[in-house]
Amino acid sequence: MDLPLSFEFFPTKTPEGAVKLRAVRQQLYVMKPEFCSVTYGAGGSTHDGTFGAVREILAEGADAASHFSCIGATRDTVRSQLAELKAMGVKRLVALRGDLPSGYGKGGEFLYASDLVRFIREETGNDFHIEVACYPEVHPQARSPEADLQAFATKVRAGADSAITQYFFSPEAYFRFVDEARALKLDVPIVPGIMPITSSTQLMRFSDACGAEIPRWVRLRLQSFGDDVESIKAFGLDVVAQLCERLIAGGAPALHFYTMNQAVATLGVLQRLGWNAKA
C-alpha cells in the first residue's frame, strides 16, 4: 500500500528506556513513515526529552514532528523554542493547547491551540507544516459537539495544514466528523489516529481519561479474556485491522499510529493490511 503512515512516540525517562525506544523506531522505520512525532508533557514538562528524541529521529534519517503545547507558555518562550526547532531541521509541528501541570494555576499567554497556530504562522510563515488535534467523538471538555467542531474550525482557519484525530473504534464517528468539517469548508486532510490494542486495562484507563469511546461489544469481549494476554492481543489485532480497512476504503488520507513506544502491535496491524517492509 502507498497510503502515508506516521508513528507517535513519547519521551522516555531512563537511559534503558531510550535504548529500547531506539530499537522500536528501527523496527518501525522499515514501513517508511512520512514522519514520526514525539509528545510533549503537561506544561512542557518533557521539553528536553521531546526535543532530544526529535534530534535522534532526525539523525536516524526520518522526518520528525515535535508536539508543541502552549498552555502556561509566553510568546517569548514559544518564539525561542520555535527558533530551536527550526535550527534542528524540524519541518512539522503538532500544535496543541496541552494540559497544565497539577497545581500550576492558569498562567501563560495562550488560551487555546488556535492562538498558538496563529502565532506560529505570524512568526514563521510557512516554515512549519502545522498539525492540530481533532475529536470525532467530541473533546471531553467541550461544551457541546457543535462547540467542539467550531473550535476545530478556528484552528484550521488560524493556519493549520492538517489534523490528526484522537483514537476511536467507530469508523462512523470519523466519517461523520469529516463530513461535518467539509460542510464548513474545512478542506485540510483529517488523518485518523489509530490505537493498537495490547492491554485491556491500559486501554480502558486511557479511553476513560481522553473521552475515546470503546464500543460495548469490544469492552465486553476484552473483559471476558481476563488475564489471557495472547487472546487480548489477537482480538485487538482483528478489531484494529478491520477498523483500518474501513477507514482506507472510505478514503482516509493517511494513518497515524499511537505506538505507545512499542513496535509489535503496530507492525501486526500493518502486515495484516498488506504493508510490507520497504527497501
N, C-alpha and C positions, 0 to 999 in steps of 0.2 A: 504493500500500500504506500501511497505517496502523501497521505494526509500529514500535515505538520504535527509534531509532538513536542511537548515541553514537560519538564520534571521539576518539582519543588522539593527543596531540602531545607532543613533548619540547622542553625549553627550548633556544633557540639560543645560540650562543657569540659571535656577531658582530652588529653593527648591520645588516649586509647580510642575514644570516640571519633576523633579526627582521622586516625588511621583507618578505622572501619569505614568511615564515610568516603574516603578516597577510593577504597576498593569497590564500594557500592556504585560510585559515579562511573568508574571504569566499566563495570558490568552494564550500566545503562547507556553509556556512550555508543555502544555498538548499534543502537537504534537511531543514531544520528539526530538527536533532538535539535529543534530550532533554537532553543535556549534552555538554560537551567536557572531557576530562580531560588533565592535564599531569603528566608523570612527574617523578620525584624521584631524584637521583643517589645513588650509594653513600654511606652515612653522612650523607645530607642535603647532599651536596656541591653540589647545584644549588638549594639552598633559595631564594636570592634570585631566580634565574631562573625557578623554578617559580612562586613567589608573584607575580612580575612578570607572567608570562604569564597567570596566573589573573586578575589585575586587568584585564588587557587584554580578555580574553574577556568578563568581566562588563560592562566598559564598552561592548563591542560589542553588548550586549543578549542574549547567550547565557548559559545556566547553565554554571558551571564546577565541576569536581570536581578538587580537589588530591590527587595522590598524597601519601601521608604514611607515611614509613618510620620505624621506631623503633630499629633496631639502633644501638648507640652513644649513644642518647639518654638523658636523665634525665627524671624526672617533671616537674621544673621547666621544662625546655626544651620539652617537649611541651605542658605547660599554657600556656606563653606563646604558642607557635605556634598552638594551638587558639583562643586569645583573638584573635590577629591575624587568623586566617581568618574567625572569626565576625564581627569588626568589618568585614571586607571584604565581607561578604554571602554568603560561601560556605555552601552548604547540604548539600554532598555531599563525602565523603572516600573515597579508595581506600586502605584501611589495609593496610599491608604490613610484613613483617619488614624487608626490604631487605637490602642487602649492605654489608659493611664495606669502607672504602677499603683499598687494599693497605698492609700494614704497620701497621694500626691496632691490632691486638690485639683483645681481646674488649670489655670496657668496656660502659657503659650499664646501664640498669635494666630493660630489656625483652629477654626471650629470644625470644619468639615473637609473631607477629602477633595471636594471641588475647589476649596480655597487653595489647597496645595497644588492641584493640577494647574490652576490658573497662574499661580506664582511661578511654577516651573516653566510654563510656556513664556511668561513675560521675561523671565531671567535668562532662559537658554534657547529660546526659539524652537527650532526643530532638532536640536542636538540629541534629544532622547525620544524614543518611542515610549509612550506612556500607556501602561495598562492600568485599568481600575477594576475594582471588585463589583460583582452584582449578585443578586439573591433571587433565584427563580421561585423559592418558597418563602420569600419575604424576610428581610433582616429582622432578627428577634427584637430589636429596639425601635423598629419603625412604628409610627402611629397607625398606619394603615397600608394595605398593598398599594394604593394609589400614591401615597406619600413616598413610599419606597421607590416606586417607579420614577417619580418626579426627581427624587434625589439622584438616581442613576442618570436621568436626562441632564441634570445640571452638571454632572461630572463630564459627560460626553461633550456638552456644549462649551465647557471650560477648556477643552482641548485634548481629551483622551483619544488615543488612537484605536484602542481595542479593550475588551473586557474579558475577565476570567470569572466564572461563576463559583459560588460556594458549591461544594459537592451535593449531590442529590441522587436519589434512586428511582425517581419517577420521570421518565423522559417527557411525559405530557407537561409537567411543570416547566421544563426547559423550553419546549416548543411554544407554549403559551406565552412565556416571558419574551421570547424572541419576537413573536407576532405583535405583542403589545409595544415593544420597543420600536419595531418597524412602523407601527401605526403613528408613532410620534416622530417619524422621520429620523430615527437614530440608526444610521446605517453602518456603524462600526462592527467589526467581527465580534461575536459573542461566543467565547470558547468555553465549552463545558469542563468544569473541574471534576476529576474522577478520583474517588477514594477506594482503593483496593480493600477488600475485607480479609483481615487475617486474625482478628480477635473480636469476639462479640462484646466483651466488657469494655474494651477500648472504644469500639465504635459507638456503643450506647452513650458512653461518657462524653465523647466529642460531639455527638449529634445533639444531646441534650443541651450542651453549652452553646452551640452555634446555631441552633434552630433548624438543622437539617432533619427532614422527616424520614424515618425508617418505616417503610410500609409494614402494616401489621403482620402480613404473611411472612415477610423476611424476618422480622423481630421474633415471631413465634418459632420459626424454624431454627434460628440461631440459638434461642433459649433451649430448644429441645435437644441440642447436641451436648449441652452441659460442658464438660471439660475435654470433650473429644476434639482436639485442636485440628487434626487432619480433616475431619468431616466439616468443620467450620471453614477451613481454607478451601476445600473442594467446592462447597456450596457457594462461598463467596466468589470464587473464580467464575462459576456459572452465572451468578447474578450480575456481576460487573461486566463480564464479556457480553452478555445479552444486552445490557444497557448500552454499551458502546456500539454494538451492532445497530441498535435502533437509532442512536444519535448519528452515526455515519450515514445510514440510509436516509435519514431526514435532512441531511445537508449540513451537519455541524462542520465548521471551518477548520477545526483542529481539535486535539485532545490534550488536556493539561492534567498530569497525574500528581496527586499528593502522595509522594512516595513514603513518607514517614521514615526517611533515611534507610529504606530497605529496597532491595532490587528484585527479589524473587517474585513477589506478588504482581508487581507491575509488568515484569517480563512475561509472567504466565498469562496475563490478560492479552498482551500484545501478540504473543505467539499463538494463542487461541484465535485471535482475529486475523492471523495470517502474516503478521510482520515478521521479517527475518533480519538477522544481523546484516549490516551493510559494510562493505569493504571501505 
